[in-house]
């Protein structure tokens, strides 16, 4: 992406971060190592950073200039507060508290690189992607407003609102529209294709000139349910299928990417852990277990380190 008088890079580097609730600690484990490999804040090394749900929190903070360890500290402080709440109202209130405290009134005009926050329109069942630059627009350039005029906090809260676990979010755009939004994972829990679409269709890069690092949250056995969760599932029987829906979404988007964009060099990190002691879900709030996920993320990076080096360090831009 070209900013002011900075020359357009020869390749478009895209960082794509999946949704997965508390399992975003795994993502942070991978990113800690990526940041160390590249030697500095990740916004300086990626032209587009796309995120869904927990990935949208990480993506937006990276685009604002945060280093990975600072994001990790925020996750340690806030994720247990959000995920330990038993009902949607409490989770949404805790999520809003996180957004207000961390983002303040920052808008999409404050980001330092291209950003995409994926949400889903509840009523018309289509994606709504909050972006930071008009260069990412696929049309309606004349009326483009960064983030539709909403704050980053508002967009991120919407991207994380996995209904019915969280309340749906109603936002008002700069155009005077009222939109009701839910978790971006309902349309693209793996947002890689949206990032590639911006690079190819909006920024006009050839697919062969794109480089994608796509990071998931890992796959784990299901934990044993506490009594109140079992009761909650009897009241709302659709809840058990949410994790499965998101997992299918992730896999299908990855399969489509491999078919439609064979020329886009991509490294995908999303390891499966089958040992019973790794059992967890998106509502995990035990910091010991969450630290385990972060460690597993770092180990997953190590297994693909050579591939990542080839992807991101094989040429001088």
Steps between C-alpha positions, in 0.01 A plus 500: 500500500630844413490756781575864420831504308614152603564287188262213438669174608561236237300245696188530714541328834178390667456384859172315560381411852214257571228529758494268800423687822747433780695271268652818359781434749622240251508769231701725730753221553556478125515876458755544778741292295410669171569838656836375627586364155416827325661715767235757578131590524298302250320799346834587341520162328144440376305710252164351600398351834160328506332354806175337606366495856796452739715540189347843447617611845854388428497633142373845598750537784786396271381754241499769768866425572480267801770242547392141563604487865288806578198326341576187701489699823162644402372149426619373839314783669176505301429156349426333836265787588304461177493123468423422863162672478215249483256689282503708183418828673798468733740398225394789278536747787850371577590514130384864485709580806802351325430703186449829683812456710736379229389688188360816659359699204749384238363471147607325183680819400751429778635172362854477366439237231209346309242347734190286451257413782245240393142509631168356383178689436235317700191594303622468142759228571794656315850600610581855607873566506637806676807632319755768564582634153307599192767310304332183630158596361348281228255772396308803626829683544331839506311424820767288670556574868770315697320242712164638375560782748484265799766464767735203503350396832151483350615296201702257711213447744275416206757262352520316835124481566438129449124498545342353712811484719517880470235762430467625143657842441312795351726763342432831325719584201616837368240468224220494756433126464414278795646150471459198723815291505623168636827308504699506177554129542153433363621608155880460517657367818812471284521841324783416262290524183386851593859612541600351165196664338618842620853436375395375157175684423555831682876547527554337157775258594545191287435184703862392452609821674297433816636332813256372765568389855174349626478411870222305668430435868577129501266201524443329835295226668177617663520561876267343752207730564421658833147454628382851411625459142304177465190679627559794266529265203164341588343846498674599175563173316662670201811600697695171467516538123667842502854366535433246225354771274807719546738208440320407178512865392876517560565181303276595208658845463845341500396249237359775279821700537710205388280453194437860394837652586760233431746770395481681836786379716343409834609351830213377716557424871214329682622186674277227646560382859335171590630429850218514761690747718484754216118506512366855483252725322441864412383576857818383671591734786758301694823696454712189548324330209512818293875518554518141373326611181749782457790257539345268244476792260872568535572132435279503191703793371820302552368217283435742213782747561688419180182542295427834665854620433464411133165678490601823671878524473582353160506833321589859569212741438 
